[in-house]
C-alpha cells in the first residue's frame, strides 16, 4: 500500500513538473498592498499570467478563471472590471491575417507600468537616503576637520604667545590640505622649532620639507630622524 501511495505521489510530482511553469514579477508580491490590490485580485492576475505562459491561453473565460479560483463567474467579472477601470489590465483585439480570425487577449502592460513606477520610487528613495547619509558624513567630517584646525591654531598661538595672522592660519591649512602632512607631524615640527629656539613658520616649514624629502611620514619616523641628526648622523 505504501509503495502504491509513493508511486502515485511521484507520478503526480512528475506530471506537475512537466506541465509547465509560470513566472510572475517579484515586484507584484512586494508592492501589491501599496497599489491597493486585494489578495483575490493578485491571485486573479497570477491566474492570467499562468494561463498565458503555461497554456498559451491569452483570454481565459470567466468560467475557466472561476473554476481555478473557486469563485462565481460574477465575482471574477467584477474584479476584472475593477482592474480594467484602474488601468491594471486591458482587453486588446487582434486579427490573425493568415487564418482570418479575430480574437481578444488580456493586456497586462498597465500592471507592469505601475510596478515599474513603484520600483523606480523605491530606488529614488534609497538613493535620496544614501545621499542624505553621505551629506551627513561629509558635514561631520568637515566639522571635525574645522575643529582639528582650530585646535592646531590654538596650540600654535600658545607656543607663539600671540594670535596667528591670517597668512599664518593659511599656512597651517596648506600643510594639512595641500601637503597632506599629518597633524601629529606638524606638531612635532613645532616642538622641534621650540626646542631649537626658532619659533617661526619659515623654520617649521623647512623642517617639514626636509622630513618629506627624507620620507619621514609619521611621528615615529620623525623621532628616529631627529635622533640621528642630534647624534651627528648627517
N, C-alpha and C positions, 0 to 999 in steps of 0.2 A: 504493500500500500504506500509505504514511504517512497519507494523508487518511482511509483506512478506519479505521486504528487510532485516529486523533484523533477521528473521529466516534463510534466505539464508546466511547471514554473519556468524551466529552461526554454521550452518551446515558446511560451508567452514572451519571455525576455528577448529571445532571438527575433520574434516577429516584431516586437516593439522597436528593436534596433534597426531593422531593415525597412520599416515603414516610413522612414524619413524623419527629418528634424526641422524645427522652425527656429529661426534666430530673431530675437527681439532686441530693440535698443535698450541698453542698460539704463540710459537716461530716463526711460519711461518708468522704470521701477524707482528711480531716485526722486523724480520730480512730479509724479502724478498727483500727489496730495497738494503740492504747490500750485499745480494747474487747476485744482478743483475737481479732478476726476474721482468718481467713486470706484470702489473695488470692482463692482459689476461692470462698469464702463471700461475699466482697464482689461478685465477678462474678455470682454467683447472685442476690444482692439486686438488682443493676443489671438483670439479665435480667427479674426480676419487675416492676421499675418500667417497663422497656421494653415488655413485653407489655401492661401495664395502660394506659400512656399512648399508645403508638403503634398498638396493635392492639385496644385495648378488651377485652383478654382478662385477666380478673382471676384466673383459675385455670388457668394452663397445665399441661398434663400432664407427667408425668415424662419421657415420650418427647420432647416438644417442647423441654423445657429441656435434656435430654441432647444433642439434635441441635444446639442452639445452642452448647453449651459443649464439645462433643466428648468427653463423658464417658458412662459407662454409667449407665442409669437407677438402678441400685442405689446408685451413688456420690451421685447427686443426692438420692435418698431419705434417705441418711444425713446429708447436710448439712442438709436441710430439718428432719429430726428434731432435730438439734443446735440449729438456730436457734429452733425452737419450744420446746425444752426450756429454753433460756436466755432466753426471753422476747423475742426479736427479732421474730418473726412469730407469727401465729396463723391458724387457719382458721375463718372465720365461715360460718354457714349463713344464707341469705336466701331469702325467698319473694316471687316476683313474683305479686301477687294478681290482676292483670289477666289474665295468661297462665296462672295457676295452675301456676307452675313453681317448684320449689325448687332452689337452686343454691348452690355454695360459692365462696368467694373468699379470697385471702390478705390478711390484715390486717397492715400494717406499722407500726401505731401504737407498738408496743413499741420498734422500731428508732428511730423519731423521738424517743421519750421518752428513750432512752439518749443519743442525740446531743445533745438539749437539755440533759441533765444535764452532759455533757462541756463544752458551750459555756458553761453557767452557771458551772461550776467554773473554767473559764479566765478568764471575766470577773471572778469573785470574786478569783482570784489576781492578776490585773492590777490591780484596784482596791486590793488589800492592798499590792501592791508600790508603787503610786503614793502610797498613804497613808504607807508607811514612808519613801519618799523625801521627801515633804512634811514629815513629822515631823522627819527628819534635818536638812532645810534650816532648819526653824523653830528646832530646837535649836542649830544652828550660828549662826543669826542672833542668837539670844538670848545665846549665849556671846560672840559678837563685840560685841554691844551692852553686855554687862556689862564686857567688857574696855575698851571705849571709855569707859564711865562711870568705871571705876577709874582709867584714865589721866587723865581730866579731873579727878577728885578729887585725884590726886597733884599735878597742875600747880597747882591752886588752893592746896593745902596748902603747896606750895613757895613760892608768892608771898605767902601769908598768914603763913608762918613758923610754922604751928601746925596740929594736926589739925582737920579740919572737924567741926562739930557735926552731929548727926542732922538738924536743921532745915535746915542749910546744904546737906547732901547731898540732901535732899528738894527744895530749891530748884533745884539743878542738874538733877536728874531731871525736874522740872517744865518747865524750859526746853527740855529735849530732847524729852520725851514729849508734853507738852500744848501748849506754844507752838510746837513744831517748829522751833526755832532750829537752824541748822547748828552743828556742833561748832566749826568754824573761826571762826564769827561770835561765839560765846560767848568763845572765847579772845582774839579781837580786842577785845571789850569789856573783858575782864580787863586786857589790855595797856593800853587807854586809861585804865582806872582807876588802874593803877600809874603811868602817865605823869603823871596829874593829882594823884597823891599821895592818892587817896581809895579805898584798898583795902578796901571793904566791899560787902556784897551788895546793899544798897539802891541804891547808886550804879550798880553794874553793871546792875542790873535796870532803872534809869531809862535807861541808855544803850541797852539792848536794846529797850525800849519805844519810845524816840524813833526808833530806826532802823526799827522795824516801822511806825510811823506815817508815816514818810517813804519807805516802800517800799525800804528797804535790805535786800536779800536775800542778798548774797554779800560775801565779804571785799573784793573789788574795789569794790563799791558803798560799803562802809563806809570804805575808804581815801579814796575820792573825796569822800564826805560830810564826813569828818573834816578833810580838807584845806581844803574850802570854809569849814568852821566856824573853823578856825585863821586863815584869811585874812580873817576878818570877813564871811563870806558870809551871816550871819544876824543 
